[in-house]
Amino acid sequence: MKKVYTRLNIENCKEAIEFYAQVLNGEIKNVQLADGVEMFKGHEGKYIHAELHLNEHYVIYFNDIFGNEPVKGTNIIMGLDFDREEELRKVYDELSKEGKVTMELQDTFWNALYGNVTDKYGIHWELNYQR
């Protein structure tokens, strides 16, 4: 496994990440807007990805809410980036057994194999293997 990260799925992402950057003395990097991305048509101006770098070792990922607003407390997602596709598939299969797949594994526009699973304990996982 390459890394573990936290993603905050939050309304008014731009405002929120600027607030946390000030509070935590972090630096905002790698902002990607929904503008021009077909699957996010109608959500122009929203963040599909942004990073708050707190130091060289810790980064919090952020994105805007697309669609229904999540129930408070479920808008924190644990993310895993993998070194190998086989490792991602094994974890995906295990988490899915008694959990719920919320996004099937699929190839993405950022050239990765990606999927989402909510496990049997209600923890939301974002799984990514960069090709």
C-alpha positions in Angstrom: 0.0 0.0 0.0 1.3 3.4 -0.9 -0.6 5.7 1.5 -3.7 6.2 3.7 -5.5 9.5 3.7 -8.6 11.3 4.9 -11.1 12.9 2.5 -13.7 15.4 3.7 -16.8 15.5 1.5 -18.1 19.0 2.4 -20.6 21.7 1.2 -18.9 24.9 0.2 -15.5 23.2 -0.2 -13.6 26.3 -1.3 -14.7 28.2 1.8 -14.1 25.2 4.1 -10.6 24.4 2.9 -9.6 28.1 3.1 -10.9 28.1 6.7 -9.0 24.9 7.6 -5.8 26.2 5.9 -5.9 29.3 8.1 -6.7 27.4 11.3 -4.2 24.6 10.7 -1.5 26.8 9.0 -1.7 24.6 5.9 -1.2 25.2 2.2 -3.9 24.5 -0.4 -2.6 22.6 -3.5 -3.8 20.6 -6.5 -7.3 22.2 -6.8 -9.4 20.5 -9.6 -12.6 22.1 -10.5 -15.6 20.3 -12.0 -15.5 22.8 -14.9 -15.1 21.0 -18.3 -15.4 17.5 -16.8 -18.4 15.8 -18.5 -19.5 13.6 -15.5 -19.7 16.8 -13.4 -21.7 18.9 -15.9 -24.0 21.3 -14.1 -21.6 21.5 -11.1 -19.2 24.1 -12.5 -17.2 26.0 -9.9 -17.3 23.1 -7.4 -14.2 21.3 -6.3 -13.8 17.7 -7.3 -10.4 17.6 -5.5 -8.3 19.8 -3.4 -5.5 19.1 -1.0 -4.6 20.8 2.3 -0.9 20.1 3.0 -0.2 20.4 6.7 3.4 19.4 6.4 5.5 17.1 4.2 3.9 14.0 5.7 0.2 14.8 6.1 -2.4 15.9 3.6 -6.2 16.1 4.0 -8.2 15.7 0.8 -11.4 17.7 0.2 -14.2 17.8 -2.3 -17.6 19.4 -2.7 -20.8 17.5 -2.3 -22.4 16.3 -5.6 -26.0 15.2 -5.4 -27.6 14.5 -2.0 -26.1 16.0 1.1 -24.5 13.3 3.3 -25.7 12.6 6.8 -23.5 14.5 9.2 -20.8 12.1 10.4 -20.7 10.1 7.2 -18.9 12.8 5.2 -15.5 11.6 6.3 -14.0 9.0 4.0 -10.9 6.9 4.5 -8.8 6.6 1.3 -6.3 4.0 0.3 -3.8 4.4 -2.6 -2.3 1.1 -3.7 1.0 0.1 -5.3 -0.5 -2.9 -7.1 -3.9 -3.5 -8.8 -4.1 -7.0 -7.3 -3.8 -5.5 -3.8 -6.6 -3.0 -4.5 -8.9 -5.8 -5.9 -8.3 -8.0 -2.8 -9.2 -5.1 -0.4 -12.2 -4.1 -2.5 -13.5 -7.7 -2.5 -13.0 -8.2 1.3 -14.6 -4.8 2.2 -17.5 -5.6 -0.2 -18.4 -9.0 1.2 -20.6 -7.8 4.0 -20.6 -4.2 3.0 -22.1 -2.1 0.2 -20.4 -1.1 -3.1 -21.2 2.6 -3.7 -19.1 2.9 -6.8 -18.0 -0.2 -8.8 -14.3 -0.5 -9.6 -13.7 1.4 -12.8 -11.2 3.2 -15.0 -11.3 6.9 -14.4 -10.4 10.1 -16.3 -7.4 10.5 -14.0 -6.0 7.2 -15.3 -6.6 5.2 -12.2 -8.6 2.1 -11.2 -11.0 3.5 -8.6 -14.0 2.4 -6.5 -16.0 3.2 -3.3 -17.2 0.8 -0.6 -19.0 1.2 2.7 -17.9 -1.7 4.9 -20.0 -3.7 7.3 -19.2 -1.2 10.1 -20.4 1.8 8.1 -16.9 3.1 7.3 -16.7 4.7 3.8 -13.6 3.7 1.8 -12.2 5.2 -1.4 -9.8 2.8 -3.2 -7.4 4.0 -5.8 -4.6 2.5 -8.0 -2.9 5.0 -10.2 -1.9 3.3 -13.5 
